[in-house]
Amino acid sequence: MKIIKLDYSTIFILLTLLLCGYIRIGLIIIFIVLFHELGHVLVCLFFKYKIINVTIYPFGGITKIEKDINTNPSKELILAFAGIFMQIILIFIVKLFSIHDYELFLKYNYSIMLFNLLPIIPLDGSIIVNSILNKFFSFKKSYILYITISIISVFLSNSSVSFCVNTILNFSFSSFGIFFLFVKYL
């Protein structure tokens, strides 16, 4: 069984970038995403969670694991922050090797890192929010708040993009957020 899978859309976008002469950007993004997901995998191995698979999408990844639904919130926080932590380590590694596209790498790394901290399901930011809520509320109440915060975040994120960009990206960003809401439940 393959643990790491490239989604078909990722392969399509990489081929498109190759044909357009932008493959370097695609490879940088995929490398960042893989390194981020490596953080989650390492923590899963440490906590002895069963890793079902890691799927790489064009602008992110999802590590599916098998664990109890009532996992300790502190472990959830560590698991959520592991990807971000690996991205921070990656900044120093890339700087150490004096990569030619360091500024481009930083731009994409910070963008992915900040995007991932949004409290939108299944991004790490939502897991962080859910873990904090679980420390203060019952499971049912924290879950309802978790879903509500995620939905509000999708619409607030879309609204902020609408103010900044007045193009077709408004619809795309909203669709991207809704995709993340439902991909967790597939």
ZIDA-V931305 format. One record per pair of residues at least 4 apart in sequence whose C-alpha atoms are under 8 Angstrom apart, sorted by the first residue. I is the first residue (numbers start at 1). J is the second residue. Records with the same first field share a line. If there is no record, write none. Layout:
I->J  J
//
This chain:
2->53
3->51  52  53  54
4->53  54  55  56
5->53  54  55  56
6->10  11  55  56  57
7->11  55  56  57  58
8->12
9->13  57  58
10->14  56  57  58
11->15
12->16
13->17  26  58
14->18  23  26  27
15->19  23
16->20
17->21  22  23  25  26
18->22  23
19->23
22->26
23->27
24->28
25->29
26->30
27->31
28->32  105  108
29->33  59  108  109
30->34  56  58  59
31->35
32->36  87  90  109
33->37  56  59  60  61
34->38  56  61
35->39  83  86  87  90
36->40  82  83  84  85  86  87
37->41  54  61  62  63  83
38->42  83  86
39->43  82  83  84  85  86
40->44  63  79  80  82  83
41->45  51  63
42->46
43->47  78  79  82
44->48  49  50  51  65  79
45->49  50
49->65  66  67
50->65  66  67
51->63  64  65  66
52->63  64  65  66
53->63  64  65
54->61  62  63  64
55->61  62  63
56->60  61  62
57->61  62
59->112
60->112
67->71
71->75  76
72->76
73->77  131  132  134  135
74->78  131
75->79
76->80  127  128  131
77->81  127  128  131
78->82
79->83
80->84  124  125  127  128
81->85  124  128
82->86
83->87
84->88  113
85->89
86->90
87->91  109  113
88->92
89->93
90->94
91->95  106
92->96
93->97
94->98  99  102
95->99  102
98->102
101->105
102->106
103->107
104->108
105->109
106->110
107->111
108->112
109->113
110->114
111->115
112->116
113->117
114->118
116->123  124  125
117->123  124  125  126
118->123  124  125  126  153
119->123  124  125  126  127  128  129  149  150  153
120->125  126  149  150  151  153  154  177  180  181
121->126  127  147  150  180  181  184
122->126  127  180  181  183  184
123->127  180
124->128
125->129
126->130  146  150
127->131
128->132
129->133  146
130->134  142  143  146
131->135
132->136
133->137  142  145  146
134->138  139  142
137->141  142
138->142
139->143
140->144
141->145
142->146
143->147
144->148
145->149
146->150
147->151
148->152
149->153
150->154  181
151->155
152->156
153->157
154->158  174  177  178
155->159  174
156->160
157->161
158->162  170  173  174
159->163
160->164
161->165  170  173
162->166  170
165->169  170
166->170
168->172
169->173
170->174
171->175
172->176
173->177
174->178
175->179
176->180
177->181
178->182
179->183
180->184
181->185
182->186
//
